């Protein structure tokens, strides 16, 4: 009997088992077989989708038929790196087969979702040179575990450097400086492994930026993780030209031009993640430096509920983004999460009866049902030009990536005054500062007062690592600096700090969340804007009307045990009235 006939015979047995168990009626099975004959595919997948049978029932039946165990959860941390390196990632992902560990019988335990895929199972046995013991697992769990295991198993940049024998470095650096040598290099070339492993390590550690900085004696490579720069490795200076040339080739830049700054982009895939890397080069006294900004395009777009808003600010945000017209601004320094907040707002109001247009630099997330345009200075497509053209497309909501100049500000305000909701960002330290920034650009105060419906200032603070955080009695000095009194916090207030552990790379922190300052101008504040009052006076008045400052919102999160007082004080150092 051929392998194809064996599979078909086994699938027929599977169908009859379901009927005997009462999980499926004969008619539904026959319909599924007809669909299989017409379209191909596995019978158990067709049965599951056609009859709405639960995955657990299907797996239970497959386990019974093949006498296999079922794995509810896969702990990818326990998968040895040695196993991952022996089997190509494309093979395991395509066939949803994941080697887990060596078993006591000298074979290898493997998670699989399709026990009928006999050919792939045989191939894996040959690749590993061992007998396989199969365990059933859901396909999505296998794919997630594959991504994590292969991501973790990618060689660290330091290990790639160690592979280069000290004596070979000089000749290697000379050989690889020419563009043709780079292009002809095999993927196993040491410099390619070094650059690839740097990027892979940065993705694994959730870094937002990679800095490659030449110094007099060596090269300093630093990652920005949760807003803080950490030094990672120091390759020898002789490798600078090779590293810079390799990154320039990937980013489509001119490798011969070393005197002028250049900008480019790299699109890569690492362990199933689409990574977009913006590359910027700049000449320095010690050679070219490179900064790479990493954006995970496969990251899940966050909801407003996930951004750390207090209940009051969340309610205010939802009120503002549902207004029919006006301009809503998000403000803060670079890297403070402004664009993420705007995307979350757009995702919340996105519906078929709204025409939503965006002009961005660059388009960071693709939003279904929204027309997104990227600025292009080479053809004079600017924020102002794109915004002006949008007004001829009957929009309901417009998002402008950033208001940088008077022209963009005036068009945005005119759009807001003529019945459109405009969302945008602007660079200021706090919410009231956005008002004076617009006036300083040259916008008339009466236009600002009549068009601006809300301003959100925000920062990102690191959240404490849940594995190693511990409580301590809050010192009076820290309470005072955060603007908290004993009356507000009780007789024995507690703060928390991270001690540092392997889970958080010994930093005491994992990931970040937002702190916010939301100002919604009322009649009194609009009157002050008309009179061109300074931002500090506007801020004091807004606070009197209930606006919570960035530091006050951060202090709340400290009391909730989400972050440390030192972190909030660091991020809100300029927040004083």
N, C-alpha and C positions, 0 to 999 in steps of 0.2 A: 504494500500500500504506500503510495507517494505521500510526502510530507503534507501537500495540499489536502489530500483525501483524509489524512489523519486529523488535521485541524478541523475539517468540516464534520467529520464523524464526532469529534469531541464537542463541537459546538451544538450538534443535534442532541447529544447526551445532556448538555447543559440546559437546553430548552425543555427537554422532557423532565428534568429534575425540578425545574421551576413549576411545571404543570402539576407534578406529583405532590409537591409541597403546598399547592393551592395558592401560590403567589401570583400565578399567571394562568389565564384560561387558554384553551387550545386555539381558539379563534385568533386571539391576540398574538400567539406564537406564530401561527401560520402567516398572519399579516406581516410580522417582523421578518420572517424568512423571505417573503416576496420582496420586501424592501431591500433586503441584503442581496438578493439575486439581481435586482435592478441597479443598485448603487454601489454594491460592494461594502466592505467594512466588517467589523466584528459584530457577531450576533448579540453578544451581551451588551454592547454599547447601544445598538439599535433598540433592543428590548427596553433598556433603561429609559431612553428618550421617548420611544413610541408609547410605552405603557405607563410612563411616569413612575416606574418602580424605583424605590429608594436605593441609593448606592450601597447601603449596608446590607440589604437583602441580596443584591447581586453579588457582593463580595463574599457573603456567607455561603452562597450556593457554589461559587467558584472554589472557595476553600474546601467545601465538602467534596466537590467533584475531584479535585487534584490532591486532596489530603494535605493542605497547606495551612500554616498559621497566618493570622491577620495582625498587622501592625497598626495600632491606632495613631501613634505619634512617632516620628523619626527624630532622634537626637543627632543632628548632623555634627555636633561637637565631638562625638565619640567615633566618627569615621576617620580612620588613619589617613594622613596625607599621602602615604605611600600607595594606598589603593587608588586614590583620585588620579595620581600621576600616571598610573598604568593603563588607564582607559580614557580615550578622548571624550571631551565634554559633549561634542556633537552626537556621538554614538549613544551615550546614556540618556541624553535629553530626547533624541528622536525615538528611542525605544522604551523610554521610561523605565530604565533598569538602573538600580543604584547599588554597587557593592557596599556592604555595611561593615563587615569585620570578618576576621578568620574565626572559624568555629573549632570546637574541641576535636572534631573528626578530621581536621586537616584541610577541610574545604572552606568555602567562603559563603557567608550569608548574604543574600541579595534581596532587595525590595523590588517588587515588580507589580505593575497594574494589569498586565495582559499575559496570563500564563499560556495563551494560545500562540504567542509569538516565538515559536520553537526555534526558528532560524537565528534570531537575534540572541536568544538564550545560549544556543550552542556556540555562537561567535564569541560571546562574552566569556564562556568557559575556556575557549581557546586562548583569548587575549590574556586571561588571568592565569592560565595553566593550572586550573584547579577545578574540582567538582563543586557545583553550585547547589546551595540549599535555598529554595525560593520561599519568600514570605509576601503575602498580598498586602498592598497599601494603595491608598487613593492616589490617582495620578497627580493631582495638584500638590499633595504633600511630598511626593517624590521630586517633582520639579523644584519646589522651594528648597528642599534639602540638597539637591544637586547644585543649585545656585550658591547656597551658603558654603557647602563643602569645597567646591572648586574655587570660590572666591578666597576662602581661607587658605587653600592649598597653594595659591600662586606664590611663587618665590618672593621673598622680601628683597628690597633693593640692596640691602647690605649683603645678603647672601650672593646676589648676582655679582657684586663687586669682589667678593672673596674668590669667585670662580676665576677672576682674571689674575693670572700669575703676575707678580710684581715685575718680573723681567720682561713680560710681553706688553706692558702698558705703553711704553714709548713707541714701539713699532706699530701697535694697534692704533694709537691716537693719530699717528702720521698717515696710516693707510686709510683711515675712515674720514679724513677731513674733506676729501673730494666728493662732490655730490654723486658722481657716477658710482663710486664705491658704496655709498650709502644705499643707493637704489638697488644695487646688485646684491647687497648683503642678504644672507639667509636670515630667517626669523630667529635662528639660534645664535646670531652674532652677539657678543657680550654687551655691546653698547645698546642694542635693541632690547635685550633682556633687562638691562639696567633701567632704561626709560619706561618700558612696559611695567616692570615690577614697582617702580615709583608710583605710577598712576594707579595700579591695582591696589597698592598699599593705602594710598590716599582715599580711594573709594571705600575700602574695607573699614577704615577708621573714620568715615563720614567727614572727611576734610572738605572745606569749601574752596581752598586755594593751595597751590603748590608754588613755592618761591625757590628759584634756582639763582643764587647770588654769588658771583665770583669775588674772591678776596685775593690778597697778595700771594698766599701760600696754597690755598685750596678752594673748594667750592662748598658753600653752605646751602643745604637743602632743608627747607622748613615747610611744615604743613600748618595751615590755619584750621584748627578744630574748635568748634563752638566759640568762634570769635577770638581765640588766643593762638598765637604762633608758637609752635614747638619745633625745635631743631631735631632732624631725623638722622641725616648722615652727612659726612664730609668727604666726598670723593676727591681724589688728587686733582690738582689744577690742570694737569696735562690732559684730562678728559673733557675740559670745558668746550673746546671746539667741536668735539665729537657729539657731546650731549646737545649743544645748541643746534648743530646741523641736523641731527636726527629729529628734534622737535620741530624745526623749521620745515623740514621735508613733509612731516605729517600734517602741518598746519597750512601747507601750500604757500609758504613765504619764500622770499628771495634769499638764498643762503649766502650769496656773494655780497649783499648789502649789510655791512656791519656798523655803519656810521649813523644810520637813521632808525628811529623807532618803527616797528611794524606790528600789525594786528592781524590775527588769523583765527581759524577755528578747526578743531579736530572732532570728528564724530566717530566714536568707537563703541564696542559692546564688551562688557566685562561680566561674566557669569550671569548672562541673561538681562543685564541692565544696560539700557541705552544711555551713554554718557556723552554730553555735549561739553567740550572744553574750549573756552575762549583763551587764546594765547596772545600775550603782549610781550614784545621784546624792547629793550632800551639799552643804549650804549652807556657804559660807566668807565671810570678810570682804570678798572681792572678787567674790562671785557664786557661782553653783552650779558645782561641779566634777563631772566624770563619769569613771567608770572602766568600761571595757568589757573583760570577760574573754572571749577567743575560744577556741572549741573546734571543731576540725575533725571533724565526725561521719563524714566519709568516710575519715578516716585509718585505716590498717590497724592492727588491734590487735596489739601486739607479743607475741612469745613470751618466755618466761623466758630463753631463750638469747640474746635480743637486748638484755637490760637491763644488761649489763656485769658480771654476777656472776662472781666468781672460781670455779674448778672446785670448791673446798671449799664455798663458800657456796651454789653452785647445787645441789650434792648435798644439803646440809643443808635447803635450801628444799624440794626434791622429797620428802625424807623427811617433813618436817613437814606438808605439804599433803595427804599421803596417809594421815595418821593418822585413826582413826575418831572421835576426840573430843579435846577440849581447845580452848584459845583461843590463836590466833596473832595477834600484834600487829605492825603496821608503824608506825614512828614517825619523826617528822621535822617540820620547819616546813612552812608552806603553800607549795605549789609544788615540793616535793621529789620528786614522782613516786610518792607512796604509793598512790594509787588505781590508777595504771597497773600497779604491781607486783601489787596484789590482783586486778585484771582478768586479768593474765597467768596468775596462779596458778589462778583459776577456770576460765579457758579450757583449761588443761592437764588439770585433773581432771574437766572436764565430760564426762559420758557418760550414756547413757539410763537406767542403773540407779541413778543418784544424783538425789535431789530437792534442788536448790540454789535457795535464796531469797536475795534481797538487798533491803536497805532503804538508800537512798542520798539524798544531797542535793548535786547532782541526779543523775539517771541519765545518765552521760556516754557510755557505749557500750552498744549493744543487743547482748546475748549470746544467741545461738540456744539454745533449750532450757532457759533459766534464767528464773525468774519474778522480775522486778525491780519494786520499788515505790519511789516518790519521796515523801519526807516533805512534809507540807503543814501548816505552822503554822496556817493559817486555819481548818482543821477539826480541829485538835489531833491530827494524825497525826505523832507524833514518832518518833525512833529507838526509844525505850523502848516506845511503844505498838505500833509495827510489829513489833518483836522479840517482844513478848509474844504477839501474835496468831499470829506464825509458828510458835510452838511447838505450836499446835493443827493445823498442816498437815503433820505427819509429815516434817520436814526431815532431811536427812543433813548438809547444809552450809549455814551461814547467813553472809552477809557483812553487817556493819553498817558503814555509811559512816564513822562516828566515834563513839568513846566520849567524851561530853562531861560526863556527870554520874553521880552515884552510882546512880541508878535504872537507867540503861542498863548500867552496869558490872556491877551485881548480877544483872540478868537474863541478860546475856551469860555471866557466869561460871556461873550455875545451869544454863544451856543446855549449856555445855561439860562440866559435871560429870554431866549426865544423858544423855550419849551422843551429843552433837552436836559437829561441828567448826565453830568460830566464827572467822571472820576479821574483823579490824577495824583501825582506825587510832587513834592517840592522839598528842597533841602533846607531845613531850619532845625534848631535845637528843641523847640517846644511848639505847642499848638498856636498860642497867640503870636509867636514869631512869624508864622506863615502870613499873617495879615500885613505886618510891616514889610515883609519880603516882597509881597506883591506891589505894595505902594512904592517901595524903593526901585522896583523894576520900571515904574512909570505908569502903573494902572491907577486911575482916579479912585480916591477913597469911596465915592458914592457908588461906583460900579462894584467894588469889593463888598460893601455893606449890603447891596441888594442881591448879589448873586451867591455868595458863600453860605451854604447851609450847615456845614460842619467841617471840623478839622480834627484829625486823629494823629497825635504824636505817638511814636512807639519806639521801644528798644527791645533787644533780645537779651535775656539773662539766662545763664547756665542753670539747669536744674540739678539738684543733688542726686548722686548715685544712690539708688534704693538699696544696693547691696552693702554699702559701707557708711551710710549716714548715721550720725548719732546726735543725741540731744545734749544741751548744756544750759545752765542757768544764764539768762540774758543779762549781760553787764549793763549798768546804767548808762555808760558812755554810748554804747551801740544803740540803745533805745532812744537816747537823745538825738543822735545823728540821724536816725530814721524818722524822727518827728513823732515818736510814740511816748506816751506818758503811762505811769502805773495805773491810772484810772482806766485807760483804754485797753490794757493788756492783763489786768488782774494782779494779784499779789506775788505770784511766782511764775513769771513768764519764761517760756523756753524757746531758745533758738536751736537751729540744727546746723551741722557742718559735715562735710564729707572727709572721711579719714584717708581715702585712697585705697584702691584694690585693683587686681588685674582686670576686672570687668570694666573699669573706667580709666584704664591706663594710668592708674595711680594719681589721677587728678582730683578725685572726689566729686566729679560732675559727669553727667551724661545727658546729652541733647540740650535744647534750649526751648524757652517759651517766651511769650511776649508780655511786656508791661505797657500800659496804655494811658494816655491822657486825651480825653474826648471833650472838645469844646463845641457846643451848639449855640451859636449867637442868638440871643434874644433881643428885644427892642432896646434895652439899655446898652448892651454891648454894640449893637449896630450904630447907636448914637455916638458912642465913643470912637468907633471906626471912622464915621463921617468926619469927626473932629480931628482925625489923624493923631489920636492919643498913642503914647509909646506902649510897647508890648508888655512891659512889667505892670503898668497900671491896668491894662486889659486883663492880664493874668490874675491879679489880685481880685478884681471884680468877678471874674469867672469862678474863682475858687469860692468866693462868698456866695455864689449862686449854686454851689454844689459840685463844681468840677474837681475831680481827684487828680493830683499831679502824678507824674511818672514815679517819683519817689514814694508817694503815698500808696500807689497801686503795688509797687514793689514790696513795701513794708507789709502789706496784707499777705503777699505770697510767702514772705519770710515767716510770718506767724502761722501760716498753714503748713510749714515744713517743706515747702517746695524748693526753696533756694536759701542761700546764706545771706546774712546781713552784709558781709564783705563784698559779695557779688553785686548786690543791689547798690551799695554805696559806690562801687567802682563804675557801674554803668550810668548812674545818675549824678555823677560828680558835679555837673554844671546846673543841676536842678535846684535852684535856690531863689527865693523871692524876698 
